[in-house]
Amino acid sequence: MTEPTDFEIFLVTHPGLESTLRDELVEKRFSAPKIEAGGVAIRGDWPDVWRANLEIRGASKVLARISQFRVVHLSQLDKLSRRFDWASILRETVPVRVQATCKGSKIYHAKAAAQRIETAIHEMLGAPIDPDAELTIRARIDDNICTLSIDTSGELLHKRGHKSAVAKAPMRENLAALFLRQMGYDGTQTVLDPMCGSGTFVIEAAEIAAGLAPGRSRDFAFELLANFDDKAWQTLSAPREPTETAVRFYGSDRNAAAIDMSQTNAQRAGIDSLAQFTRQQVKDLGPPEGSPGIVIINPPYGARIGSKKQLHEVYSAIGQTLMSRFVGWRVGIITTGNSLARVTGLPFRKPGPVIDHGGISIRLFSTGPLGDGTTQRTGHRRRGRRRSAG
Ligand SMILES: C[S@@+](CC[C@H](N)C(=O)[O-])C[C@H]1O[C@@H](n2cnc3c(N)ncnc32)[C@H](O)[C@@H]1O
């Protein structure tokens, strides 16, 4: 077995967001995106792997599928693992580790499977095996078919590399980017987050408007591979001047530390001239000048905020403020369930898919342009009386 020149590349994302990630891959001209559970498969070569890591916002990992074979015994796995031309991909001096999973297969002992492949790599190539290695080979044995992939990203891709300060409950950048996409954000609308925490939505939106690649400030595991072409990578990833944009981005939060954090993060991301952060309670919020844009909010869910009553007060303040002062704006709220969303009284459409975010199920509730209080709302029933526009 030798290294293929055109192979399958799998971009991992949160289950439920696969089709939004596929839309991003189509927009960024990747070849033949195909939805699978937990991600999207494309076809390409190593430069496509590098570009996917650099440019795709919605993925958490990029896996290069380097080999696939049928296997029913550990001894057969040992033999077939030795047929792969590891020297074409791995360096003998770079430590590596193997992670295996087994499902519906005669080989059911994942640790033993990983050890067989590690031994094959070590004996064939001499590469050190280290459980803490930056470079990971994944072996998925599913229905007696073993797929070997290289984790080409290393650290999860939501770590953009320019965030120094993180709030208590930050939204992962790749999730934030996909939620913005689900809101129809394309870099031309104003985006405002009145509970901005560390500034994730505002910074992602501003970077998209400025045409900045999400991976421009970080390293990737593929840089450790034998086939890595540093010169080609330097050309592909050369720093680009931000695109001129007249659009502005706004974040506010009641917490002064959150505002400091957002400002620092925006500076490090190089988009501080496009973003404005203000310490403010949501109830005191007003729309910035200019055309209506998108309000996106990831309010507290409950685990960290005292009582249910306090939580309802926060959601009710969001609804009252937006309904009365944000005519023409579209609103997206990411929260845990219908009951909290309903407290806002906002005219939500059918909610988005349920997403697992660090063990908590969340989903996007979104509206069309908010009316002036005279139009009929659609979607979920609203409790209480409609407020008139302010
Ligand atoms: C879940 S965190 C948002 C995290 C943010 N999306 C991020 O990625 O860092 C919720 C934020 O809402 C803020 N907050 C809570 N109640 C508020 C209120 N009444 N007005 C303004 N901000 C509030 C908190 O200070 C916190 O930063």
The ligand as a Gaussian input file, in Angstrom:
#p B3LYP/6-31G(d) Opt

LIG

0 1
 C      -23.089000      31.874000      28.522000
 S      -22.238000      33.362000      28.731000
 C      -21.918000      33.884000      27.078000
 C      -20.637000      33.309000      26.567000
 C      -20.209000      33.899000      25.251000
 N      -21.075000      33.525000      24.158000
 C      -18.760000      33.454000      24.958000
 O      -18.542000      32.742000      23.975000
 O      -17.858000      33.771000      25.738000
 C      -23.504000      34.477000      29.206000
 C      -23.069000      35.898000      29.436000
 O      -24.221000      36.675000      29.736000
 C      -23.857000      37.708000      30.625000
 N      -25.094000      38.210000      31.258000
 C      -25.908000      37.538000      32.123000
 N      -26.979000      38.316000      32.435000
 C      -26.838000      39.486000      31.771000
 C      -27.616000      40.674000      31.648000
 N      -28.763000      40.812000      32.318000
 N      -27.188000      41.674000      30.830000
 C      -26.018000      41.543000      30.143000
 N      -25.229000      40.430000      30.228000
 C      -25.631000      39.422000      31.021000
 C      -22.864000      37.043000      31.565000
 O      -22.004000      37.993000      32.182000
 C      -22.103000      36.096000      30.605000
 O      -20.923000      36.695000      30.142000

